[in-house]
Amino acid sequence: MPSALMLINPISGTRNKKEISDLALKRLQKAGISLEIVHTQHKGHGAQLAAEAAARGTDIVIVAGGDGTVNEVASALLHTDTSLGIIPCGSGNGLARTLGISMDFDRAIETIAHFKPYSIDCGIVEGRPFFCTFGVGFDAAVTDKFSCGKRRGKMQYVRSALLEYLNFSPDNYAIEIDGEIYTEEAFLIAVCNTSQYGNNAYIAPRASLSDGLLDITVIRNGSPFDQAMAGIGLLSGKIDTRRIIDTFRAHDVKILRLKDGPAQIDGEPLSMGRKICIHCEQSSLKVLSDGTEPEVRPIITPMQAFFNDMISDLRYLVRPK
């Protein structure tokens, strides 16, 4: 009988997780999977529990949380035989969305019950893994502001972005990609393993989770109109067609800047130095996806995404108690 450990982050995201335990127990036991459930108590607790589970041969470690919690747990499962299952409960859920995992709890648990592992890549920046995106510039500044707020969710993130935009100044960077050096005054630089930040905001629409490469999107400094068009491209899945956008694909990337400053790893803010080295580790993590090999997935429109999320929330609210 396959064994699973489910880790629940009680404070991530905006949705109530009260019923997750009962739903998971019922469905996974029906599928012949034994389940232990633990609520994480502090930062780093999930990584500790996941590493211990992998060491004793647990088949699946399930995360009920957002991208920050997923990063913490997935980092502990790299290069092990333990598969990662995700029940998306965060604000953005970038990795889950890229994998095609439903935002609906029932459907996400059903994906785990099917127990079909696939190997995906991860990025490593200065020794720290990321599974969605690493960024410097505007997205890092917004992430830092967003993390300081008391509220979570898409609208709060948009509010943080608008407030940050009013005072943000682009920086100068040198980017080394496969031995070639590019200098830019950039609004942001995003190094991507997934196609999106989360919430169906596509920063690297053609990125693949299993090609052994990272996709780099550079938004150069431009007029307010150009930046607005880049923002529209972010939401429409066509950012790579905008005038002030440069895109690259590489295994190794170096970013040089004039001073230490903010950065973000999978939506979590931190400070990093002037020289930042990044590389891709191919097929380093086993995940439970929706039954198809994780590759570049069709991009849905913002309106489709909005209604999909709304329907998912309504299904949760009207579920019989």
N, C-alpha and C positions, 0 to 999 in steps of 0.2 A: 504493500500500500504506500503510495507516495506521501511524503510528509511536508507540511507547510507551516511556516511561522508568519503571522500577520502582525505588522507593527502599525499602530494607529497614532498619528500625531493629533492630539486633542485640540490644538490651537490653530492649525493651518486652515487657510481658506475661509470661505463665507458660509459653507453649508453644514448643516447638522449631521453628525456622524453616529448618532445614537443607535440607529438600526443596522449599521454595517455588520456588527459582530453576529447578530442573529441571521442575517441574510447569508453571510459567508459560511457560517457553520452549517446551515441547512443545505445550501447548494453544493459545497465542497464535499461534505460527508456523503451526499447522494452520488457524487462522482467518484467516491472511493479514496478521497484525500483526507488524511488526518490533519487537524488544524489546532494550533496553539495561538492564542491572541494575547498581545502585550501592548499596553499604552506606554509610549515613550515619555520619559520624565524630564529630560533636559537635552540640550544640544550635544550631539555626539553619542547619545544613548542608543539611537537607532543603528549607527555604524557598529557599535560594540556588540549589540545583540545579533546583527546580521553576520558579522565575522565569526562569532561563536556558533551560529547556526550552520554556516558553511563548513566550519571545521569539523562539526559532528555529522556532516553528510545530509543535512536537510535539503530536500529537493527544490523547494520554493520558499522564497522570502517575499511576502506581499507587503506593499506600502500603501497605506491609506493616508494620503497627504498630498502636498504640492511639490513643485519642482525642487525646492530646497531640501525637503525631506527625502525625495527620490534620489537626489544627488548624494546625500549623506549615506544612504543605504546601498545604492548601486556601487559607490566607490569601494565599499567593503566586499563586494561580490565580484570585483574584476578578476578575471583569470581563474575563476572557480567553476565547479560543475553545478552550482546552485543557480536557479533561474529567478529572475525578478518579475514579480507580478505587480501591477499598478491598479489601484482604485483611485481615480483622480478626485481630489478634494481641495485642490489649491485654487489660486487666483488665475493662473495662466494655463497650467497643465500642458506645457509645450511638448514634452517627450511623449506623453500619452496620446495627444492629438496626432502627432506625427506617426505614431505606431498604429493609428486607427482605432484606439481604445475608446469606447463610448464614455461620455460624461455621465451616463445613467449608471447608478450603482449596480443594478441587477445585471445589465449587459456586461459591465466590466468584470463582475464576478464570474459570469458565464465564460468569458474569454479565458480566465484563469482555470476554470474547471476543465476546459478542453486540453490543457497542459501540452501545448505545442511550442517548444522552445526554439528561438532563432538567435543567431549571434549578430550583434551590432557593434559598431565602432564607438570609441569615445575620444575626446580631445584631452590633452594633458597640457596645462599651462603652469609653468614653474613648479612642476611636481603635483599639481592639484587637478583631479579629473573634472571634466564637464561633459555633459551628455546632450545638452541643448545648445547654448551659446555662451561665448565669452566676449565681452565688449569693453571698449574704452571710449570716452567722449560722452556724447549726450545721453545714450542709454544708461551708462554707468551713473551719471549724475541723477537721472530720473529714478533709477533703482534705489539710490541712496535716499532720495527725498521720500519715495514711496514707502520704504522700510521704516521711516520715522513716524509715519501716520498711524493713527489709531484704527482707521478703517481699511478694509481690503476690497478687492473686486475691481472689475473693469473700469467703472466710472471713476473710482478713486485714482486709478493709474493714469487715466486720461487727464484728470485734474492736476496731478503731479507733473505730468509732461508739459501741460500748458503753462503752469507757473514757472517751471524750470526754463522753458524756451525764452521767456521774457528777458532773462539775465544771462543766457548762455553764450559763451564765446568759443569758437572753434580753436583747436590747437594744431601745431605743426608736428608731423610724424614722418619718420622714415620706415618703410615697410620692406622687409626682405622676404621674397617669395621664390623658393627654388633658385637661390643665388642671384636673382635680379632685385635691384633696389629701386623703390618708387618713393618719391617724396610728395607729401600732400598736406595742404591745410584742410583738415577733415572735421566734419561735424560729428561723425562717429565712425568707428571701425568695429565690425562685428565678425567674429570667427565662429563659424557655425557647423555643428554636427547635424542638427535638425533644420528643417526648412523654416521654422517659425519660432518667435519668442514665446508664444502662447496666445490664447484668445484669438487664434487664426490671424495673427499679425505676421505676415510672411516676409522675413528679412532676407532669406536665401531660398527662393522658390524652387530651385532645381537641386537642392542638397539631397544627398542620399545617406542613410544611416549605415550602409554596408559597402561603400566603394573604396574605403581606405584613404579617403581624402577629406579635407576640411574646405568648406566654402567661405570665402572672405568677401564681405560686402563693405565697400567704403562709400560713405556719403560725403562728397566734397562740400566745401563751403560754397554757398550759392545765394541767390536772391530769395526773399521770402516766398515768391511765387514758385521757384524751383524746389524749395524745401517743402512747400505745401503739396506740390505734385509728387514728391518722394513719399510724403505721408499717405497720400491717396494710393500710391503704388504698393505701400506696405500692407494696406487693407484689401487691395484687389488682387494681390499675388503677382503684380507686374512691376515690382520695384526695380528689377534688373533691366527694365527698358527705359528708365528715366535718365534725363540728360546729365545729372550730377552724380550718377552712380557708376562706380567701377566694381567689377566682380572678378574674382580669381578663384582658382581651385588648386590646392597644394597639400602635400603631406607635412611640410615644415614651414613655419612662419615665425618671423621675428618682427617685433614692433619696437621702435625706438622713439622716445619722446623727450622733451627738454627737462622734465621734472617728474618726481613721484606724483601719483594722483589716484583718483578713484577708478575702480574697475567693477565689473559684475561677472559672476560665475553662476549660470543657471538662475538668474534673478536674485542672487544674494550679493549685497555690496561688500567691497573690501578695498583696501589700498594696495597698490603695487608700485614697483620701481620704474625707473626710466627705460630699462631694457627688459622686454618680456618675450620669452621663448615658448613656442607652442608647437606641439606635434600631434599626429593622429595615431592611435593604437587600434589597429584593425581587428575586428571580431573578438573583442576583449570582454564582452558582457553578454550573457544569455538572458533574453527577455521572453515573456509570454505575450504574443501579439494576437491579432484577430484571425489567424489561420492562413495568412498569405505572407510570403517573404517580404519583410519591410524594405521597400525601395522608395523611389520618388512617387508620391501619391498625388492623385488629381486634386487640384486646388478648387475649393468651393468659394462661392461669392460671399461677401460680408453679409448679405441679406440671408443667404442660406444658413450661414453660421449662426446668425442671430436667432433665427427661428429654431434651428436645431437645439441650441442651448436653452431657449425658452421652453421648448417641448420637454427637454430633459428635466428642467426644474419643475415643471408642472407635474410630470410623472412622479417625481419624488414627493411633491406636496400632497397629491391625491392618493398615494399608495395606502392601502388599508393598514390600519394600525393593529 
